[in-house]
Amino acid sequence: MSRLGLRHLPASFHTCVDPILQPLAAYCYRNRIFLALLLAPPIVHRLYSDYTDFLSLGPGGIPYNPLGWLISSFARAVLPRDVLSTTVYTTSPSTRTYLHNLPIRQSPRPSLGSHPLPHRQTSQIPSRDVIDAVESAILEIHADYASSTELKTSVYEKTGMGLFIHPNVQSPTLGEGKREVAHVHATEEAGEGSLHVLLAPRDCVEVIEKGWGQRHPLAGVWGGKVLPAEYLLVYAPREWSEVAVVRRIVEAGVRSALGAEGKPVPGGWK
């Protein structure tokens, strides 16, 4: 029994349990190959089911293969699960906000995939025309801030359209590296209409508390070396009126990155 780590228990316990556990342990050891074969099918089925769940989220960011599944499974095991807390934002020294009077999102939050990578919602999926409208909203914002932004493939997703601050434009919040403000998940392989947006800390509070989004599980982890703490998932709009709200959120991200107080003007911003 000492090998089972039960030496600290009283002698009466050993007297009662030893006659049961010792033969059971001996049986398991003698039949270890049989038991392994017996348990293998349900374990393999569980792993395969989890792998297919991972693939169902579509490509995005990490390898779309068993290696990506292992990475996502590890991340799921170690990443924080509280993605709705706003404490990190309310304690931020930055108090600037670019979102005002955001409406409360009606209905519960959508479900998300069992894997944190790629980060996708799995319920309340809008129709294709609404997803196209979200892409059009991104294009409109780029047109409004034409001298300050550019469109190219998302550096985070490795696929799909991303909205970036132009490298020649100074930003009070973005460094010289990744200057991506937002991208929409709208590809045919992984297009459920949600977005990832980088916002000002106080705007993160507004979006989360009003029910429009939540923090990415990697946001702020390891001192923000992977993703900034203000990197949010914004839920897919379900109808045309919600597209307008999502557009406001993305534009707030652009204005925050530019430090812009006013509305864009032709040829630039003020």
Phi, psi and omega per residue, in radians:
M1 nan -0.360 -3.119
S2 -1.089 -0.569 3.140
R3 -1.244 -0.289 3.086
L4 -1.544 0.024 3.101
G5 1.310 0.501 -3.075
L6 -2.000 0.362 -3.075
R7 -1.149 -0.469 -3.077
H8 -1.370 -0.145 -3.107
L9 -1.386 2.700 -3.103
P10 -1.106 2.752 -3.091
A11 -1.073 -0.586 -3.133
S12 -1.079 -0.597 3.110
F13 -1.131 -0.809 3.140
H14 -1.078 -0.658 -3.133
T15 -1.076 -0.639 -3.105
C16 -1.445 -0.642 -2.956
V17 -1.660 -0.588 -3.083
D18 -0.923 -0.773 -3.140
P19 -1.066 -0.342 3.135
I20 -1.626 -0.850 -3.019
L21 -1.255 -0.661 -3.082
Q22 -1.125 -0.832 3.059
P23 -1.108 -0.609 3.136
L24 -1.145 -0.751 3.112
A25 -1.102 -0.723 3.130
A26 -1.130 -0.700 3.123
Y27 -1.102 -0.800 -3.123
C28 -1.088 -0.677 -3.132
Y29 -1.180 -0.750 -3.123
R30 -1.153 -0.560 -3.061
N31 -1.935 0.514 -3.041
R32 -1.092 -0.619 3.127
I33 -1.193 -0.759 3.112
F34 -1.081 -0.769 -3.131
L35 -1.144 -0.647 3.110
A36 -1.104 -0.756 3.111
L37 -1.147 -0.577 -3.141
L38 -1.212 -0.680 -3.078
L39 -1.508 -0.320 -3.056
A40 -1.067 -0.817 -3.084
P41 -0.988 -0.867 3.136
P42 -1.132 -0.568 3.117
I43 -1.191 -0.784 3.123
V44 -1.104 -0.703 3.117
H45 -1.094 -0.724 3.140
R46 -1.122 -0.745 -3.141
L47 -1.170 -0.726 -3.138
Y48 -1.140 -0.715 3.111
S49 -1.078 -0.711 3.117
D50 -1.158 -0.659 3.117
Y51 -1.129 -0.739 3.114
T52 -1.168 -0.566 3.037
D53 -1.081 -0.730 3.100
F54 -1.070 -0.813 -3.126
L55 -1.132 -0.551 -3.105
S56 -1.139 -0.333 3.132
L57 -1.346 -0.244 3.124
G58 1.492 2.938 3.140
P59 -1.242 2.657 3.099
G60 2.894 1.885 3.006
G61 1.491 -1.012 -3.102
I62 -1.889 2.889 -3.122
P63 -0.976 2.413 -3.132
Y64 -1.618 1.163 -3.045
N65 -2.868 -3.075 -3.129
P66 -0.980 -0.580 3.098
L67 -1.100 -0.775 3.097
G68 -1.090 -0.672 3.093
W69 -1.067 -0.752 3.117
L70 -1.123 -0.712 3.112
I71 -1.087 -0.812 -3.126
S72 -1.155 -0.663 3.127
S73 -1.127 -0.699 3.087
F74 -1.134 -0.761 3.130
A75 -1.068 -0.704 3.126
R76 -1.057 -0.612 -3.086
A77 -1.321 -0.496 -2.990
V78 -1.951 -0.338 -3.053
L79 -1.337 2.629 3.082
P80 -1.105 2.572 -3.068
R81 -1.771 -0.221 3.131
D82 -1.485 1.702 -3.093
V83 -1.862 0.143 -3.135
L84 -1.961 -0.080 3.116
S85 -1.216 2.432 3.128
T86 -1.963 0.197 -3.090
T87 -1.027 -0.719 -3.104
V88 -1.084 -0.431 -3.114
Y89 -1.595 -0.676 -3.131
T90 -1.212 -0.377 3.107
T91 -1.647 0.017 3.131
S92 -1.232 2.474 3.098
P93 -1.183 -0.337 3.134
S94 -1.378 2.174 -3.119
T95 -2.015 0.077 -3.121
R96 -1.245 2.529 3.138
T97 -2.399 2.556 -3.121
Y98 -2.153 0.043 3.084
L99 -2.043 2.234 3.141
H100 -2.267 2.362 3.064
N101 0.952 0.800 3.059
L102 -1.173 2.285 -3.131
P103 -1.194 2.756 3.060
I104 -1.358 2.296 3.113
R105 -1.246 2.215 -3.097
Q106 -1.506 2.219 3.110
S107 1.816 2.785 -3.133
P108 -1.115 2.852 3.090
R109 -1.172 2.616 3.112
P110 -1.255 2.820 3.038
S111 -1.347 2.632 3.082
L112 -2.005 2.833 3.141
G113 -1.082 2.715 3.134
S114 -1.193 -0.274 3.105
H115 -1.846 2.412 3.123
P116 -1.344 -0.294 3.139
L117 -2.318 2.147 -0.147
P118 -1.195 2.699 -3.017
H119 -1.561 1.830 -3.039
R120 -2.429 2.641 2.977
Q121 -1.590 2.650 -3.044
T122 -2.118 0.026 3.077
S123 -2.355 2.959 -3.102
Q124 0.973 0.750 -3.139
I125 -1.377 2.207 -3.105
P126 -1.367 2.991 3.073
S127 -1.248 2.857 -3.088
R128 -1.093 -0.601 -3.121
D129 -1.187 -0.544 3.070
V130 -1.228 -0.707 3.083
I131 -1.077 -0.726 3.085
D132 -1.081 -0.620 3.122
A133 -1.151 -0.599 3.077
V134 -1.123 -0.763 3.087
E135 -1.067 -0.701 3.119
S136 -1.115 -0.633 3.105
A137 -1.114 -0.674 3.083
I138 -1.097 -0.746 3.124
L139 -1.108 -0.667 3.116
E140 -1.126 -0.734 3.124
I141 -1.110 -0.747 3.088
H142 -1.039 -0.715 3.124
A143 -1.132 -0.668 3.139
D144 -1.178 -0.559 -3.125
Y145 -2.030 0.816 -2.975
A146 -1.053 -0.618 -3.097
S147 -1.459 -0.113 -3.051
S148 -2.040 -0.249 -3.062
T149 -2.221 2.885 3.027
E150 -2.554 2.739 3.125
L151 -1.926 2.323 3.033
K152 -2.852 3.093 -3.094
T153 -1.085 2.363 -3.124
S154 -1.016 2.286 3.103
V155 -1.337 -0.380 3.129
Y156 -1.444 -0.743 -3.073
E157 -1.520 -0.412 -3.047
K158 1.147 0.188 3.114
T159 -2.796 2.743 3.110
G160 1.423 2.933 -3.058
M161 -1.484 2.306 3.061
G162 -2.090 2.616 3.104
L163 -1.843 2.132 -3.029
F164 -2.114 2.660 2.912
I165 -1.394 2.315 -3.079
H166 -1.034 2.423 -3.100
P167 -1.074 -0.380 3.133
N168 -1.509 -0.011 -3.114
V169 -1.814 2.244 3.105
Q170 -1.238 2.486 3.127
S171 -2.286 2.319 3.111
P172 -1.276 -0.220 -3.056
T173 -2.091 -0.355 -3.090
L174 -1.864 2.476 3.100
G175 -1.480 -2.766 -3.124
E176 -1.515 -0.129 -3.087
G177 -1.516 -2.064 -3.108
K178 -1.210 2.122 -3.103
R179 -2.038 0.510 -3.129
E180 -1.421 2.234 -3.140
V181 -1.689 -0.652 -3.064
A182 -2.771 2.706 2.929
H183 -2.613 2.679 -3.137
V184 -1.963 2.446 3.089
H185 -1.518 1.600 -2.999
A186 -2.319 0.149 3.130
T187 -1.242 2.822 -3.141
E188 -1.108 -0.563 -3.104
E189 -1.400 -0.517 -3.050
A190 -2.504 0.835 -3.037
G191 -1.843 1.567 3.077
E192 -1.931 0.056 2.963
G193 1.585 -0.088 3.096
S194 -1.338 2.971 -3.118
L195 -2.370 2.786 2.859
H196 -1.978 2.289 -3.054
V197 -2.376 2.436 3.069
L198 -1.729 2.091 -3.002
L199 -2.160 2.939 2.975
A200 -1.197 2.629 -3.087
P201 -0.926 -0.792 -3.112
R202 -1.218 -0.486 3.064
D203 -1.282 -0.499 3.032
C204 -1.064 -0.717 3.101
V205 -1.053 -0.801 -3.118
E206 -1.060 -0.794 -3.090
V207 -1.180 -0.774 -3.099
I208 -1.221 -0.828 -3.064
E209 -1.234 -0.460 3.096
K210 -1.519 0.000 3.018
G211 1.519 0.263 -3.068
W212 -1.631 -0.147 -3.118
G213 -3.055 -3.036 -3.139
Q214 -2.696 2.856 -3.109
R215 -1.272 2.511 3.017
H216 -1.184 2.449 -3.114
P217 -1.010 -0.463 3.137
L218 -1.562 -0.124 -3.075
A219 -1.116 2.136 3.103
G220 1.409 -0.080 -3.132
V221 -1.210 2.500 -3.118
W222 0.948 0.799 3.083
G223 1.201 0.404 3.130
G224 1.339 0.271 -3.116
K225 -1.258 -0.442 3.113
V226 -1.584 -0.976 3.090
L227 -2.410 2.517 3.069
P228 -1.086 2.674 3.139
A229 -1.078 -0.416 -3.074
E230 -1.589 0.299 -3.120
Y231 -1.548 1.915 -3.022
L232 -1.985 2.655 2.864
L233 -1.582 2.155 3.049
V234 -1.788 2.179 -3.057
Y235 -1.111 2.627 3.121
A236 -1.106 2.331 3.043
P237 -1.182 2.502 -3.092
R238 -1.705 -0.270 -3.107
E239 -2.659 3.048 -3.005
W240 -1.088 -0.667 -3.122
S241 -1.114 -0.552 3.134
E242 -1.345 -0.417 3.053
V243 -1.060 -0.693 3.130
A244 -1.105 -0.655 3.113
V245 -1.167 -0.779 3.123
V246 -1.081 -0.663 3.094
R247 -1.067 -0.721 3.102
R248 -1.067 -0.697 -3.122
I249 -1.147 -0.785 3.133
V250 -1.124 -0.736 3.126
E251 -1.110 -0.615 3.075
A252 -1.074 -0.633 3.086
G253 -1.133 -0.712 3.111
V254 -1.135 -0.815 -3.105
R255 -1.125 -0.632 3.082
S256 -1.116 -0.760 -3.130
A257 -1.157 -0.495 3.137
L258 -1.597 -0.245 -3.036
G259 1.207 0.479 -3.024
A260 -1.493 2.242 3.100
E261 -1.517 -0.678 -3.011
G262 -1.770 -3.030 3.122
K263 -1.436 2.736 3.107
P264 -1.155 2.616 3.048
V265 -2.122 2.800 -3.114
P266 -0.927 2.225 3.103
G267 1.488 0.037 3.140
G268 2.984 -2.704 -3.127
W269 -2.469 2.873 3.123
K270 -2.377 nan nan
